[in-house]
Amino acid sequence: MNYKIIESTTADDFLLEMLKLGKPIECSLVGVFDEGSGKRGSRREIDLPLHRDGDYSVAKAIEHSIDWVGLYCIREGEATTLIEDKGEVKEINLKKGQAIIFDNRFCRHGRTGRVGDRLLLRVWIEDETG
């Protein structure tokens, strides 16, 4: 399996777990922040089709390899996170204190449903081991 769900953790422990995977290249909050038709889907109230981080963030993906992605749930909402690994899609409704870490090279992810007040801490990691 190229992803893992952490059922209960703190933001500090989540960040420490992510740092074990390599060099952090971006840490951001993901929710609904833009009005109208902003460019980044993670910041809008829309469904996101299955993708890899870097597909829509081309400048960051050219500069760095986004090898690992971690999502920590600060505030839960109605949206469902989708993880595709080896052709199988898993639906996850992240709850406060839950996290998911996945290998961006093998897994695609997406989102369905209303985001509402859901707020995630997202971390991108570059694997320096090659």
C-alpha positions as semicolon CSV with decimal commas, in nm:
position;residue;x (nm);y (nm);z (nm)
1;M;0,000;0,000;0,000
2;N;0,135;0,341;-0,098
3;Y;-0,065;0,537;0,160
4;K;-0,148;0,522;0,526
5;I;-0,423;0,668;0,738
6;I;-0,336;0,785;1,087
7;E;-0,652;0,759;1,294
8;S;-0,560;0,998;1,573
9;T;-0,263;1,232;1,595
10;T;-0,166;1,586;1,674
11;A;-0,045;1,844;1,424
12;D;0,301;1,831;1,585
13;D;0,326;1,453;1,557
14;F;0,193;1,464;1,200
15;L;0,461;1,716;1,100
16;L;0,735;1,510;1,267
17;E;0,615;1,200;1,079
18;M;0,625;1,393;0,750
19;L;0,978;1,520;0,817
20;K;1,100;1,158;0,843
21;L;1,015;1,118;0,472
22;G;1,246;1,390;0,338
23;K;1,278;1,762;0,280
24;P;0,966;1,979;0,319
25;I;0,899;2,192;0,012
26;E;0,559;2,339;0,096
27;C;0,323;2,354;0,388
28;S;-0,018;2,513;0,335
29;L;-0,376;2,528;0,455
30;V;-0,632;2,373;0,222
31;G;-0,995;2,478;0,240
32;V;-1,223;2,713;0,051
33;F;-1,057;3,052;0,034
34;D;-1,114;3,196;-0,315
35;E;-1,432;3,352;-0,449
36;G;-1,539;3,279;-0,804
37;S;-1,311;3,107;-1,051
38;G;-0,967;3,107;-0,890
39;K;-0,711;2,882;-1,054
40;R;-0,627;2,639;-0,773
41;G;-0,898;2,382;-0,722
42;S;-0,786;2,304;-0,368
43;R;-0,887;2,658;-0,276
44;R;-1,236;2,648;-0,430
45;E;-1,569;2,483;-0,353
46;I;-1,553;2,232;-0,640
47;D;-1,502;1,860;-0,684
48;L;-1,143;1,775;-0,773
49;P;-1,087;1,483;-1,013
50;L;-0,818;1,228;-0,932
51;H;-0,474;1,384;-0,981
52;R;-0,122;1,401;-0,839
53;D;-0,006;1,711;-0,656
54;G;0,207;1,901;-0,903
55;D;-0,036;1,842;-1,190
56;Y;-0,192;2,182;-1,121
57;S;0,104;2,342;-0,943
58;V;0,343;2,321;-1,233
59;A;0,600;2,579;-1,114
60;K;0,647;2,399;-0,781
61;A;0,660;2,057;-0,951
62;I;0,931;2,174;-1,193
63;E;1,139;2,316;-0,910
64;H;1,097;2,014;-0,682
65;S;0,979;1,656;-0,694
66;I;0,660;1,627;-0,488
67;D;0,716;1,272;-0,368
68;W;0,504;1,258;-0,052
69;V;0,185;1,440;0,039
70;G;0,040;1,458;0,386
71;L;-0,303;1,588;0,480
72;Y;-0,389;1,656;0,845
73;C;-0,749;1,741;0,935
74;I;-0,771;2,054;1,149
75;R;-1,146;2,097;1,104
76;E;-1,367;1,833;0,948
77;G;-1,640;1,889;0,692
78;E;-1,861;1,707;0,445
79;A;-1,604;1,657;0,168
80;T;-1,475;1,310;0,091
81;T;-1,109;1,257;0,006
82;L;-1,043;0,998;-0,264
83;I;-0,719;0,799;-0,282
84;E;-0,642;0,580;-0,583
85;D;-0,371;0,320;-0,531
86;K;-0,308;0,036;-0,777
87;G;-0,638;0,109;-0,953
88;E;-0,846;0,085;-0,634
89;V;-1,019;0,400;-0,505
90;K;-1,076;0,447;-0,133
91;E;-1,315;0,710;0,004
92;I;-1,212;0,878;0,330
93;N;-1,406;1,134;0,530
94;L;-1,125;1,285;0,733
95;K;-1,217;1,368;1,093
96;K;-1,044;1,619;1,318
97;G;-0,708;1,476;1,424
98;Q;-0,689;1,221;1,141
99;A;-0,421;1,232;0,875
100;I;-0,337;1,061;0,551
101;I;0,010;1,030;0,401
102;F;0,054;0,904;0,048
103;D;0,324;0,850;-0,212
104;N;0,248;1,108;-0,481
105;R;0,445;0,903;-0,736
106;F;0,202;0,609;-0,713
107;C;-0,124;0,745;-0,574
108;R;-0,368;0,990;-0,719
109;H;-0,614;1,174;-0,500
110;G;-0,923;1,388;-0,536
111;R;-1,219;1,530;-0,353
112;T;-1,595;1,509;-0,382
113;G;-1,873;1,681;-0,197
114;R;-1,908;2,016;-0,030
115;V;-1,590;2,143;0,136
116;G;-1,769;2,391;0,361
117;D;-1,565;2,463;0,673
118;R;-1,323;2,171;0,630
119;L;-0,963;2,278;0,683
120;L;-0,657;2,063;0,617
121;L;-0,287;2,115;0,675
122;R;-0,109;1,994;0,360
123;V;0,264;1,915;0,348
124;W;0,466;1,836;0,037
125;I;0,789;1,640;0,084
126;E;1,075;1,579;-0,156
127;D;1,243;1,243;-0,104
128;E;1,616;1,312;-0,098
129;T;1,718;0,946;-0,086
130;G;1,654;0,904;-0,460
